[in-house]
């Protein structure tokens, strides 16, 4: 939240999109020239699965005029900088946390957590989107302030995060010990039922009379988590506010309602509690950019950015909103893999393409959905039916077996070598031919993700000033390429 502008604002009052990015004009540095100063490491994934984020031979580097000319050309320009990166990750839903913390053996749990969050031994995930209460992927319906039907608790006397202390909080604490750079955001699927028109976590809308107390609910959640050693980096007022499910927790909230809740409930509560957690609006699909635009036009000084999901519209919506409000950040907060996209090739490449697209359209994050689901794509809330969603890993409740799914390897390409506070730098693409995204880390290492979209094996010719990196790539292969650079002396 933009606290420096708070007083003047007046508090009383896997679908794959194949579209080019629409860049917000970057601020290029004075023209500098760079050179590669380390071996060029390459991690490869191929659709025949002989390579799954597998380290292969270091790439060859040629000087100008010596490199092969057959292949596709990717030019990297560290002089042109875009957004700062926060990280990639997924969600410890109630279901995911239960499976990891209770079904897995302690040894398998600890090894999984290292493989998720450790940058050396794992893939270095550094961002988590945490549900505030039950989502569809929970073993039962719950919020942090449930009372018997027909009753209310306007003083939040019965507020408690005890549910999360069993599985979710221990895993978040463990993840933070492994990766202290980890950032955690939170999103509710529903307010407590007594605050809603349905007196239930299912369906309905938030009653305006409860805007202030619901703001206090958010503040209490953030403070309770802080007492557990967990800082909440950002929140959204509502997950997918334009979709009201009938079988699991949800809450309808149009743009005007979200504006009013932020202005009259959330911001006053944050100010009273001296909370500086970021407020991100919308948290829904690319097809309704009018929603975040309406909010940003009305209360730009009270919010920090916009959160987006993958399930409708075009990825360029993120850039279009960013162009109108360049001071507000972009976060991509949910893409889920599942049975509706055939594995391996189509599903894996879809997640790679989505990751490249969201970063090229100014997102600071790339977030999938459940960290873990079981052999039946659950558990899910009672009455939901059968899920078709896939977790990053599968934990078999019958055998305890742990399986790493394609989603783990897709995120690895973006997360392992992209450090927190990396900056996206310019790299070329040719839609339908190849695509790429590049990041410059604080330690001056480059992480480039390049995807050969062709059905033919080809060389990737990666150009940095007078040097060319040559990487043989199979058809539909994806490579993460990392190397250190320094500025060349004048």
SEMAR-541251 format. One line per 10 residues: number of its first residue (from 1); their letters; for each residue x negated, y, z of C-alpha. Coordinates in pm, 1 decimal, always signed. Layout:
NUM) a) X,Y,Z ~ ...
This chain:
1) xxxxxxxxxx) +0.0,+0.0,+0.0 ~ -128.5,+343.3,-86.6 ~ -143.7,+466.8,+272.1 ~ -332.7,+784.7,+182.2 ~ -22.6,+906.1,-2.2 ~ +229.4,+777.4,+248.6 ~ +322.9,+1099.3,+423.1 ~ +380.9,+1304.1,+108.9 ~ +601.2,+1024.8,-30.8 ~ +868.2,+1089.2,+229.6
11) xxxxxxxxxx) +947.2,+776.5,+425.2 ~ +1290.3,+892.4,+534.7 ~ +1423.1,+930.1,+208.6 ~ +340.4,-2357.2,-1909.3 ~ +429.6,-2191.0,-2164.0 ~ +150.9,-2055.3,-2376.9 ~ +163.4,-1707.2,-2520.7 ~ -42.7,-1643.3,-2833.8 ~ -61.9,-1266.3,-2836.8 ~ -355.1,-1024.6,-2840.4
21) xxxxxxxxxx) -428.2,-820.9,-2532.2 ~ -338.4,-452.5,-2535.5 ~ -637.6,-291.7,-2365.2 ~ -603.3,-1.4,-2131.6 ~ -884.5,+224.8,-2244.6 ~ -1194.0,+113.6,-2051.1 ~ -1456.9,+352.4,-1925.5 ~ -1774.1,+231.4,-2099.9 ~ -2108.7,+284.7,-1936.3 ~ -2371.3,+477.3,-2126.5
31) xxxxxxxxxx) -2495.5,+243.5,-2396.7 ~ -2740.1,-5.1,-2245.0 ~ -2907.7,-307.3,-2393.4 ~ -2934.7,-637.1,-2212.1 ~ -3135.2,-957.5,-2223.8 ~ -3084.9,-1308.6,-2087.7 ~ -3324.3,-1388.6,-1803.4 ~ -3225.7,-1741.9,-1698.6 ~ -3143.5,-2080.1,-1848.9 ~ -2793.8,-2088.1,-2000.3
41) xxxxxxxxxx) -2582.5,-2347.0,-1819.3 ~ -2280.8,-2499.5,-1994.9 ~ -1983.7,-2683.2,-1842.1 ~ -1766.8,-2856.4,-2101.0 ~ -1417.2,-3004.8,-2118.2 ~ -1297.6,-3203.9,-2419.3 ~ -948.9,-3328.8,-2503.5 ~ -1066.1,-3691.2,-2513.3 ~ -1159.2,-3638.4,-2144.8 ~ -1513.4,-3763.6,-2187.4
51) xxxxxxxxxx) -1605.6,-3427.0,-2041.1 ~ -1401.2,-3267.9,-1760.6 ~ -1581.8,-2953.4,-1651.9 ~ -1898.6,-3156.1,-1701.7 ~ -2241.7,-2994.6,-1694.9 ~ -2415.3,-3063.7,-2025.3 ~ -2757.6,-2967.9,-2154.9 ~ -2859.6,-2606.5,-2115.8 ~ -2784.5,-2412.7,-2432.7 ~ -3046.5,-2289.8,-2677.9
61) xxxxxxxxxx) -3110.7,-1916.1,-2700.6 ~ -3234.7,-1765.1,-3025.9 ~ -3365.7,-1420.8,-3105.8 ~ -3226.1,-1210.8,-3387.7 ~ -3264.8,-1374.3,-3728.3 ~ -3348.6,-1720.2,-3591.8 ~ -3006.1,-1843.8,-3484.1 ~ -2785.3,-2070.1,-3696.6 ~ -2518.2,-1880.3,-3885.4 ~ -2258.2,-2157.8,-3911.3
71) xxxxxxxxxx) -1990.6,-2135.1,-3643.8 ~ -1769.6,-1874.8,-3479.2 ~ -1904.0,-1552.6,-3331.5 ~ -1834.5,-1430.5,-2977.2 ~ -1991.2,-1095.9,-2892.6 ~ -2033.0,-995.9,-2529.1 ~ -2065.5,-628.9,-2437.0 ~ -2138.3,-559.1,-2067.1 ~ -2112.8,-185.8,-2138.5 ~ -1734.3,-214.6,-2169.7
81) xxxxxxxxxx) -1576.9,-297.4,-1834.0 ~ -1216.7,-368.6,-1738.3 ~ -1059.9,-488.8,-1410.5 ~ -1228.3,-616.9,-1096.0 ~ -1149.8,-982.8,-1026.1 ~ -1008.7,-1107.5,-695.9 ~ -995.8,-1478.0,-778.9 ~ -811.4,-1792.9,-881.7 ~ -618.8,-2047.8,-679.5 ~ -282.3,-2201.6,-591.8
91) xxxxxxxxxx) -40.1,-2240.7,-297.4 ~ -29.0,-2438.3,+26.9 ~ +343.8,-2495.1,+13.1 ~ +491.9,-2686.6,+303.8 ~ +477.3,-2998.4,+84.6 ~ +117.4,-2944.3,-22.5 ~ -1.0,-2873.1,+330.7 ~ +176.8,-3180.8,+471.3 ~ +26.1,-3409.8,+209.1 ~ -326.8,-3276.4,+250.4
101) xxxxxxxxxx) -323.8,-3245.8,+629.9 ~ -121.8,-3552.5,+730.0 ~ -117.6,-3807.1,+447.8 ~ -481.4,-3788.0,+343.4 ~ -745.6,-3931.6,+570.2 ~ -953.1,-3672.0,+754.6 ~ -1249.7,-3757.5,+533.0 ~ -1052.2,-3719.2,+210.1 ~ -891.8,-3396.6,+334.6 ~ -1226.6,-3240.8,+418.7
111) xxxxxxxxxx) -1377.3,-3349.0,+88.3 ~ -1080.0,-3207.6,-103.8 ~ -1106.0,-2875.0,+77.5 ~ -1475.9,-2853.7,-9.4 ~ -1404.7,-2938.0,-372.7 ~ -1137.3,-2667.8,-383.8 ~ -1306.6,-2380.9,-200.6 ~ -1683.2,-2433.1,-179.9 ~ -1871.3,-2253.3,-456.4 ~ -2169.3,-2492.3,-458.8
121) xxxxxxxxxx) -2007.6,-2832.4,-404.9 ~ -1663.6,-2740.5,-540.4 ~ -1495.7,-2493.4,-774.6 ~ -1498.2,-2191.0,-543.6 ~ -1128.7,-2098.6,-541.7 ~ -1092.2,-1758.6,-377.6 ~ -720.4,-1669.4,-387.6 ~ -413.0,-1829.8,-230.8 ~ -47.7,-1736.7,-274.8 ~ +127.6,-1846.6,+42.8
131) xxxxxxxxxx) +506.8,-1894.3,+67.6 ~ +661.8,-1717.6,+368.7 ~ +889.8,-1999.6,+481.9 ~ +1040.5,-2276.1,+273.2 ~ +1031.3,-2284.9,-105.5 ~ +1163.2,-2562.2,-328.3 ~ +852.0,-2758.4,-226.4 ~ +926.5,-2804.0,+142.4 ~ +1052.1,-3096.7,+344.7 ~ +1338.9,-2890.6,+486.2
141) xxxxxxxxxx) +1489.5,-2541.2,+487.5 ~ +1328.1,-2293.0,+726.1 ~ +1226.3,-1930.7,+779.5 ~ +1041.5,-1770.1,+1071.3 ~ +1363.0,-1651.1,+1238.1 ~ +1633.6,-1915.0,+1212.7 ~ +1935.4,-1896.5,+1443.1 ~ +2263.2,-2094.4,+1447.0 ~ +2504.6,-2007.6,+1167.6 ~ +2716.9,-1709.5,+1256.8
151) xxxxxxxxxx) +2458.3,-1563.0,+1495.7 ~ +2205.8,-1282.6,+1439.5 ~ +1874.6,-1179.0,+1596.5 ~ +1825.3,-813.8,+1510.6 ~ +1544.4,-772.2,+1765.3 ~ +1360.3,-1072.8,+1612.4 ~ +1340.0,-1224.5,+1960.7 ~ +1318.7,-1574.0,+1814.5 ~ +1062.3,-1495.0,+1544.6 ~ +799.2,-1769.7,+1531.3
161) xxxxxxxxxx) +538.2,-1908.2,+1292.1 ~ +515.6,-2234.9,+1486.4 ~ +618.4,-2431.8,+1177.3 ~ +302.7,-2315.5,+998.4 ~ +75.7,-2404.4,+1291.2 ~ +115.9,-2774.5,+1218.5 ~ -31.0,-2798.3,+866.2 ~ -48.3,-2465.2,+682.9 ~ -248.7,-2253.2,+925.9 ~ -512.5,-2521.5,+996.3
171) xxxxxxxxxx) -572.4,-2557.7,+621.5 ~ -591.7,-2181.9,+566.1 ~ -838.8,-2154.1,+852.9 ~ -1046.0,-2437.2,+708.7 ~ -1040.5,-2277.5,+363.3 ~ -1161.1,-1947.7,+512.8 ~ -1445.2,-2122.5,+692.4 ~ -1554.2,-2278.6,+363.6 ~ -1508.0,-1958.3,+161.6 ~ -1501.8,-1640.2,+374.8
181) xxxxxxxxxx) -1434.8,-1435.5,+57.6 ~ -1092.3,-1600.1,+21.7 ~ -795.9,-1363.2,-17.3 ~ -442.3,-1467.4,+81.9 ~ -116.6,-1314.1,-41.6 ~ +231.3,-1407.5,+79.2 ~ +576.2,-1419.6,-83.5 ~ +915.0,-1516.5,+65.7 ~ +1166.3,-1730.6,-119.1 ~ +1439.5,-1619.5,+121.2
191) xxxxxxxxxx) +1504.3,-1393.2,+415.4 ~ +1654.7,-1560.3,+724.3 ~ +2009.3,-1660.9,+638.7 ~ +2169.1,-1430.0,+894.6 ~ +2030.8,-1126.9,+706.8 ~ +2198.8,-1236.6,+381.6 ~ +2542.0,-1226.7,+224.6 ~ +2559.9,-1609.2,+229.4 ~ +2442.9,-1660.1,+590.7 ~ +2211.3,-1919.0,+434.1
201) xxxxxxxxxx) +1862.2,-1938.2,+287.0 ~ +2030.8,-2055.7,-34.9 ~ +2181.6,-1792.7,-264.7 ~ +2298.9,-1444.5,-180.8 ~ +2137.3,-1105.7,-134.2 ~ +1980.6,-915.1,+152.1 ~ +2232.8,-699.4,+336.3 ~ +2118.4,-332.0,+320.4 ~ +2181.5,-292.3,+695.5 ~ +1895.2,-537.6,+751.7
211) xxxxxxxxxx) +1633.7,-360.2,+537.1 ~ +1455.6,-217.2,+847.5 ~ +1463.0,-543.8,+1043.8 ~ +1344.6,-742.3,+740.3 ~ +1055.9,-496.8,+710.0 ~ +974.3,-572.3,+1075.0 ~ +991.8,-943.9,+988.0 ~ +714.9,-895.1,+730.6 ~ +508.1,-695.1,+980.2 ~ +548.1,-963.6,+1247.8
221) xxxxxxxxxx) +441.3,-1230.6,+999.5 ~ +127.4,-1038.6,+903.5 ~ +41.0,-968.3,+1267.6 ~ +104.4,-1330.8,+1372.5 ~ -121.6,-1459.4,+1096.6 ~ -387.4,-1204.0,+1191.4 ~ -378.3,-1340.9,+1545.9 ~ -468.2,-1677.9,+1390.6 ~ -769.0,-1523.7,+1214.3 ~ -590.9,-1500.0,+876.8
231) xxxxxxxxxx) -566.7,-1161.4,+706.7 ~ -286.8,-1116.6,+454.3 ~ -433.1,-930.0,+157.1 ~ -103.4,-863.0,-23.3 ~ +267.3,-942.2,-16.8 ~ +552.2,-935.8,-262.5 ~ +900.8,-852.3,-130.5 ~ +1058.7,-1149.7,-308.3 ~ +961.2,-1446.8,-521.1 ~ +1139.3,-1442.7,-858.9
241) xxxxxxxxxx) +1404.8,-1188.5,-755.0 ~ +1605.2,-1225.9,-1077.9 ~ +1663.0,-1600.1,-1029.9 ~ +1891.7,-1725.6,-752.7 ~ +1863.6,-2106.2,-726.2 ~ +2154.4,-2314.2,-599.8 ~ +1955.4,-2606.6,-453.3 ~ +1666.8,-2439.1,-271.0 ~ +1585.9,-2110.8,-92.9 ~ +1620.2,-1794.4,-296.3
251) xxxxxxxxxx) +1746.0,-1438.5,-284.1 ~ +1871.0,-1207.5,-556.4 ~ +1713.0,-862.4,-553.4 ~ +1746.6,-620.2,-845.1 ~ +1497.3,-340.3,-906.0 ~ +1702.1,-77.9,-719.8 ~ +1744.5,-308.3,-421.7 ~ +1372.7,-383.8,-415.7 ~ +1293.9,-12.7,-437.6 ~ +1528.2,+61.7,-146.9
261) xxxxxxxxxx) +1391.3,-222.0,+65.2 ~ +1030.9,-110.6,+11.3 ~ +1111.6,+253.8,+84.2 ~ +1349.4,+204.9,+376.4 ~ +1228.8,-120.7,+530.0 ~ +887.2,-245.7,+431.0 ~ +680.1,+73.1,+420.9 ~ +814.8,+218.3,+748.0 ~ +743.8,-113.1,+923.0 ~ +391.4,-127.5,+781.3
271) xxxxxxxxxx) +325.7,+232.5,+880.8 ~ +454.2,+174.6,+1233.6 ~ +229.6,-131.8,+1275.1 ~ -69.2,+30.3,+1100.6 ~ -70.5,-242.7,+835.4 ~ -257.1,-180.9,+508.5 ~ -160.1,-504.6,+330.9 ~ -100.1,-438.7,-38.9 ~ +256.9,-433.4,-169.7 ~ +301.1,-590.9,-513.9
281) xxxxxxxxxx) +638.5,-561.2,-684.0 ~ +844.0,-791.2,-906.0 ~ +669.6,-1137.7,-887.3 ~ +860.7,-1274.3,-1184.9 ~ +833.3,-1340.8,-1557.8 ~ +688.7,-1137.5,-1845.3 ~ +1029.9,-1094.5,-2009.8 ~ +1159.9,-817.1,-1780.0 ~ +897.8,-544.2,-1770.1 ~ +1182.1,-295.3,-1710.8
291) xxxxxxxxxx) +1203.9,-423.3,-1352.0 ~ +853.7,-322.5,-1237.4 ~ +866.5,-7.3,-1450.3 ~ +1183.6,+104.8,-1270.8 ~ +1015.4,+61.1,-932.9 ~ +687.3,+224.7,-1034.5 ~ +871.2,+525.0,-1175.3 ~ +1060.7,+571.0,-847.3 ~ +804.6,+492.5,-575.2 ~ +458.5,+480.6,-736.6
301) xxxxxxxxxx) +282.3,+599.2,-420.7 ~ +429.8,+325.7,-202.2 ~ +311.1,+19.7,-395.9 ~ -19.9,-112.8,-522.8 ~ +59.7,-321.9,-827.5 ~ +273.3,-576.2,-1008.8 ~ +281.1,-956.5,-978.6 ~ +378.7,-1171.6,-1277.6 ~ +480.1,-1531.3,-1362.6 ~ +442.8,-1730.4,-1682.7
311) xxxxxxxxxx) +790.6,-1871.0,-1746.9 ~ +930.6,-1621.8,-1996.4 ~ +832.2,-1341.6,-2231.3 ~ +492.0,-1239.1,-2363.2 ~ +169.9,-1196.3,-2167.5 ~ +119.2,-851.4,-2321.4 ~ +394.5,-717.7,-2092.2 ~ +127.7,-695.1,-1821.1 ~ -84.9,-463.0,-2034.7 ~ +215.4,-259.8,-2144.7
321) xxxxxxxxxx) +307.2,-182.3,-1784.1 ~ -58.5,-123.5,-1698.8 ~ -83.9,+129.9,-1979.2 ~ +205.0,+330.8,-1833.0 ~ +71.5,+301.1,-1476.1 ~ -306.8,+260.9,-1505.1 ~ -364.8,+321.8,-1132.7 ~ -158.0,+15.9,-1036.5 ~ -316.6,-328.7,-1042.6 ~ -206.2,-643.5,-1222.9
331) xxxxxxxxxx) -182.1,-982.2,-1050.1 ~ -79.2,-1307.2,-1212.3 ~ +68.6,-1517.8,-933.3 ~ +229.7,-1834.4,-1072.0 ~ +195.7,-2083.6,-1354.1 ~ +306.1,-2438.8,-1293.0 ~ +211.9,-2747.1,-1485.8 ~ +461.3,-3028.3,-1522.5 ~ +621.9,-3304.4,-1724.8 ~ +774.9,-3062.3,-1975.9
341) xxxxxxxxxx) +431.7,-3022.5,-2140.6 ~ +265.7,-3348.5,-2253.7 ~ -69.7,-3419.7,-2089.1 ~ -362.7,-3414.4,-2146.0 ~ -442.5,-3203.9,-2449.7 ~ -137.9,-2979.3,-2467.6 ~ -107.4,-2921.9,-2092.7 ~ -478.4,-2863.0,-2029.3 ~ -529.3,-2631.1,-2323.5 ~ -209.8,-2444.6,-2231.4
351) xxxxxxxxxx) -350.1,-2365.6,-1887.5 ~ -684.2,-2261.2,-2037.7 ~ -511.5,-2032.4,-2286.2 ~ -286.8,-1883.8,-2018.7 ~ -589.0,-1813.7,-1796.4 ~ -778.7,-1639.7,-2074.7 ~ -470.0,-1440.5,-2174.1 ~ -383.7,-1317.3,-1825.7 ~ -738.5,-1202.4,-1757.1 ~ -757.6,-1034.2,-2098.0
361) xxxxxxxxxx) -436.3,-853.1,-2004.7 ~ -585.0,-700.3,-1689.6 ~ -490.3,-950.4,-1421.7 ~ -712.8,-965.9,-1115.2 ~ -598.3,-1323.0,-1042.0 ~ -497.1,-1651.2,-1202.1 ~ -278.1,-1861.8,-972.6 ~ -121.2,-2203.7,-1027.3 ~ +152.1,-2343.6,-802.2 ~ +117.3,-2639.5,-561.0
371) xxxxxxxxxx) -225.3,-2748.5,-446.6 ~ -89.8,-3101.3,-398.2 ~ +223.1,-3304.2,-470.7 ~ +293.8,-3673.2,-428.3 ~ +355.2,-3957.7,-673.7 ~ +715.2,-3837.3,-716.2 ~ +620.7,-3469.8,-768.3 ~ +741.2,-3387.6,-417.4 ~ +836.3,-3362.9,-138.8 ~ +1119.0,-3122.1,-223.4
381) xxxxxxxxxx) +1397.3,-2976.2,-7.6 ~ +1700.9,-3201.3,+51.4 ~ +1948.4,-3191.1,-234.9 ~ +1699.2,-3059.3,-488.8 ~ +1681.1,-3376.4,-697.3 ~ +1374.5,-3500.0,-880.2 ~ +1092.5,-3255.2,-946.1 ~ +905.2,-3245.5,-1277.2 ~ +626.3,-3020.3,-1142.2 ~ +264.6,-3139.3,-1117.4
391) xxxxxxxxxx) +24.8,-3041.4,-838.6 ~ -343.9,-2961.0,-882.5 ~ -402.2,-3295.4,-714.8 ~ -172.7,-3590.9,-646.0 ~ -160.1,-3748.6,-299.1 ~ +12.3,-4086.0,-311.2 ~ +222.9,-4118.3,+3.9 ~ +231.6,-4499.4,-23.4 ~ -141.5,-4558.7,-65.0 ~ -305.9,-4234.5,+46.7
401) xxxxxxxxxx) -490.4,-4221.9,-285.8 ~ -610.7,-3880.3,-403.6 ~ -616.4,-3798.3,-777.1 ~ -758.0,-3478.6,-928.0 ~ -530.6,-3360.3,-1207.9 ~ -602.5,-3160.8,-1523.0 ~ -503.3,-2839.7,-1340.4 ~ -806.7,-2872.7,-1112.5 ~ -1043.0,-2883.2,-1409.2 ~ -863.1,-2599.3,-1587.5
411) xxxxxxxxxx) -901.7,-2367.2,-1287.3 ~ -1264.6,-2473.9,-1247.4 ~ -1352.6,-2308.2,-1578.0 ~ -1243.0,-1970.8,-1439.5 ~ -1323.8,-1999.2,-1071.0 ~ -1656.3,-2169.8,-1007.4 ~ -1882.7,-1906.8,-1162.2 ~ -1659.3,-1598.1,-1137.5 ~ -1748.8,-1439.5,-807.2 ~ -1519.4,-1209.2,-606.8
421) xxxxxxxxxx) -1564.2,-850.5,-727.3 ~ -1677.4,-967.6,-1069.9 ~ -1576.7,-731.0,-1347.6 ~ -1425.9,-845.8,-1674.0 ~ -1640.8,-730.2,-1962.7 ~ -1568.3,-714.1,-2331.5 ~ -1580.4,-1028.0,-2543.1 ~ -1435.8,-1095.1,-2886.3 ~ -1166.4,-1338.3,-2993.9 ~ -985.3,-1440.5,-3309.6
431) xxxxxxxxxx) -636.3,-1561.2,-3224.8 ~ -571.9,-1910.4,-3357.5 ~ -942.3,-1956.4,-3432.0 ~ -1111.0,-1909.5,-3095.7 ~ -1057.4,-1710.4,-2778.8 ~ -1272.5,-1608.0,-2483.8 ~ -1295.0,-1406.9,-2165.8 ~ -1613.3,-1285.8,-1994.5 ~ -1698.8,-1165.5,-1644.8 ~ -2005.8,-993.5,-1499.5
441) xxxxxxxxxx) -2074.2,-1090.8,-1139.0 ~ -2228.2,-866.8,-872.9 ~ -2553.2,-1066.9,-896.7 ~ -2568.9,-990.4,-1271.6 ~ -2475.2,-1338.6,-1384.9 ~ -2227.1,-1365.4,-1670.5 ~ -1945.8,-1619.2,-1673.6 ~ -1794.7,-1671.3,-2019.7 ~ -1500.3,-1903.1,-2087.9 ~ -1472.2,-1988.6,-2456.4
451) xxxxxxxxxx) -1212.9,-2209.5,-2623.5 ~ -1261.8,-2353.9,-2974.8 ~ -901.6,-2354.1,-3097.5 ~ -992.3,-2525.5,-3425.4 ~ -934.5,-2891.3,-3510.8 ~ -1297.8,-2900.3,-3626.1 ~ -1620.9,-2931.5,-3430.1 ~ -1816.9,-2606.6,-3457.1 ~ -2095.2,-2408.7,-3300.8 ~ -2003.5,-2124.4,-3068.9
461) xxxxxxxxxx) -2245.7,-1841.9,-3152.2 ~ -2248.1,-1617.5,-2845.9 ~ -2421.0,-1286.8,-2911.4 ~ -2570.3,-1054.1,-2650.7 ~ -2753.7,-775.2,-2829.5 ~ -3052.2,-938.7,-3007.4 ~ -3004.2,-1285.2,-2856.3 ~ -2768.5,-1563.0,-2962.7 ~ -2662.2,-1859.2,-2751.3 ~ -2564.5,-2164.9,-2956.3
471) xxxxxxxxxx) -2323.9,-2418.3,-2808.5 ~ -2201.1,-2717.8,-3010.1 ~ -1828.0,-2754.0,-2936.5 ~ -1598.8,-3037.7,-3027.6 ~ -1254.8,-2964.1,-3171.0 ~ -1029.2,-2804.5,-2906.1 ~ -1315.5,-2801.9,-2655.1 ~ -1348.9,-2549.7,-2372.3 ~ -1682.6,-2431.8,-2233.3 ~ -1781.6,-2224.3,-1934.8
481) xxxxxxxxxx) -2117.0,-2061.8,-2004.8 ~ -2315.1,-1892.4,-1729.8 ~ -2646.6,-1708.0,-1733.9 ~ -2820.9,-1412.8,-1576.4 ~ -2884.5,-1084.4,-1756.7 ~ -3078.1,-767.3,-1692.4 ~ -3092.2,-431.4,-1855.4 ~ -3370.8,-400.6,-2111.5 ~ -3617.3,-120.8,-2046.5 ~ -3594.6,+175.4,-2282.0
